[in-house]
Amino acid sequence: MEENKLNQTTKRRSFLGKLATGAAALGLVSVVSPLRLGAQQKPPMKGKAPAPKGEADLWFDKIKGRHRVVYDATRPHEIMPFAWPKIFLMTNESTGTPSSECGVVVVLRHDAIGYAFQDSMWAKYNFGEVFKAGELGPAFQAADAATATKTRNPFWNTHPGDFKVPGVGAVDIGIKDLQKSGVMFCVCGAAMMVYSNVIAGMMKMNADDVMKDWKANIIPGIQIVPSGVWALGRAQEHKCGYIFAG
């Protein structure tokens, strides 16, 4: 019985050690600390100053407004991860609430992480095929719609008229447009680590080099977070209502 308990403890520490190593490779210090050595958390000592917040936590402190939502984008889902934030802002405006009173966070995780990267990464790593982002639906009417995802992120360097919704007309749902309206985007660091390793293996490249390349080509303003589920939790702690972006 004691031997079985010892084996379970050893396996748990080994697993936590691997997670910490992966997090360290990402530069996610906020993830490494609670995992280190698998130590049990101790209640804070009275009078002791709280630990300083990490970069990702400080980013969530920037959420503004009285009306707050977080969109959970797990897959491309045509245009939905970008259409829903726009609709939230538009309908709030139509009911008397300006965008300055709205806090919107989009968490790009799992198969939706490709949208966090600049055009060069889509062409170099074939993100359109890797993340099954080729089907954007009838609303995507860009001049290069047939080949867009093979060479670029269709929601990054958008052009007027790229997206037209029946009954509404042209809508600006590119990442730059949404960011100008105050929408905040973050991307799952854990998914980046997994996918960069998989793609590196497929392309016979060094995994560390691929990850470094990805981190250097994140769209400006998009925050890398320890994981997408971590981000969803933080957003809800900041009083954001959860909405599935599909």
N, C-alpha and C positions, 0 to 999 in steps of 0.2 A: 504493500500500500504506500509506504513512504517512498519507495523507489519510483513508483508511478507518478507520485506528486512531484518528485524532484525532476523527472523527465519532462513533465508538463511545464514546470517553471523554466527549465532550460530552453525548451522550444519557444516559449513566449518571449524570453529575453532575446533569443536569436532573431525572431520575427521583428521585434521592436528595433533591434539593431540594424536590420536591413532597411526598415522604413526610415530610420534616422539617417543612414548613409545616403539613401536616395534623395531625401529632403535636403541634405547638405550639398549634394551635387547640384541641386536647383538653386541654391543660395537662399533657401527658405528657413532662416534662422528661427522664426517663430514656431516652425513645426518641429525642429530638432530638439529644442529645450525640453518640452514635456515628454518626449519619447526617450531621452537619454537615460540609459541604464534601466529603463522600465521602473523607475522609482515611483513609489506611491506619493500622491500629492499630499502635502501637509497643509493644514489650515494656516492662513497668514497670521504672523505674530502681531499682537496689538502694538500700534504705534509705528509699524514698519511701513515704509513707503511702497506703494504698488509697483510692480515691475513695469518698465517703460513699454509702451505699445510698439509693435512691429509696423513696418511700412504698410502692410495690407490692412491692419486694423485701423491705422490712421486714415487710410483711404476711405473706409466706410464711415468715418466721422464726418465726411464731407457731404453726406446725403442731406438734402435740404427739403423744405416744404412740409405742409401739413398732411398732404395726401401722398402716401408712399407705397410703391409696389416693387416687387422683384420678379423678373421673368426668368424662368428656368428653361434655357435652350440646350437640349440634349442632342438634337440632330438638326440638319438643315431645315426640314419642314417647310420647303418652298420659301416664301418670304415672311413667314409668321414671326420669327424672332425679332424682326425689324418693323413689321407692319403693326403688331400689337402695341409697342411703345408709342408709335405715332398716333394710333387711334386713341390711346389713353390720353395723350396730350390734347388732341383735337377735340375730343368730347368733353374734356374738362374746360377747355376754352369756350365751347359752345354753351356750357352751363354756368359760365361766370367765374371760373377759376383759372387764373393765368398760369402759364408753365412755371413761373417762379415759385408757385405754391405747390408744385408737384415734384416728388422725388422718385426717379425711375432708375432701377438698376437692372442690367441684363447680364446674366451669368452664362458665359459660353463654356460648356463642358462636354465631355464625352465626344461624340462625333461632330459637334458644332464648333470645336476649337479652331478649325481652319479659318473661320471668319475673323479671327484676331490678328491675322498676319497680312503683311503687305503683298502687293502683286507678285513680286519676284519669287516669293516662296511658293505661290500657286503654280507658277510655271516650272520652277526647279524641282519640286517634289510631287507634282501631279495631284494637288489637293482635291481638285474637282472629282477625280476618280476615287482617291483614297477615302474621302469623306462622303461620297455619293451625293455631291452637291450639284450635279448637272441638271436636275429637274427643278426649275424655279417657278413653274406654273405659267399660266397665260398672262399674268400681270407683268412679267418681265419681258419688255419689248425693246430692249437695247438693240442698236444696229448690229452688234456682234453677238447677239443672243445665242446663236448656234455654237459658237466656240468660246464664249466668254470665260467659262470656268476652267478652260484648258490653259489660259494665259493670264488670268487676273482674278482677284477677289471681286465678285460682282457687286458687293456692298461697300466697297472702299472708294475707288475713284469713279464714282457714278457721274452720269450726265443727265441734264434735264430731259425728261421723257423716258428714261430707262424703265420706269415702273408706272403703269397705268391701270387703275382699278375701275371696272365698269360701274357707272353711276357716280363715280367720284372724279375720275380723270387722272392726270399726272400727280403722283405723290412723291415727295422727297423722303425716302426712307434709307438713304445711304448712311453709313456710320458717321461720317463727318457732319451731315445734316442733323442727325439725332444728337450728336455731342454738342452742337451749337445750341440745341434746345435744352441742354442740361442732362441728357441721358448719360448714365455712367455704365461703362462696359468693363467686365473683368473676365479673365480666362483661367481655366483650371490648370495649375502647375503639375498636378499628378498625371493628368491626361497627356500633357506635353511630354513628360518624362517617358510614359509608356509608348506613345506613338512615335516619338523620335527614335527610340530604340528599335522598334519594329521596322520603321522605314529605313533606318541605317542598315539593318540586316538585309533587307530586300535589295537595297542599292549598293551593298558591299562598301559602306562608308563607316567611318568612326562615329560611334554613337555620341560621344562627347562633343565632337565637332558639329554634328547635326543640331544638337540641343543648343549649343552656343550660337549657331546660325539663326535658329528660331527665336531665341531670346533677343537677339540683336535686331530682328525684323518684326517685332510686335508693332502694331499700329499705334502711333503716338496717342497717349491718353488712356490706353487700355492697361489695366492693372493685372499683373500675374498674382494669383492667390494660391495658397497651399493646395486647395482642392475646391472643386465646384460645390460639393456638399457643405464644406466649411463656409464658403461664401454665402450660400443660401441660409445657413444658420445665422451668420453675422447680420445679414440683411434683415432677417425677421427680428433679431434682437434690437435692431434700429427701427422697429415698428413698420417694416415693409410687409404688405400683404403679398402672399405667394400666388403667382399665376404661372401655369405651365405654358410655355411658348410654342405650342403646337396646334 
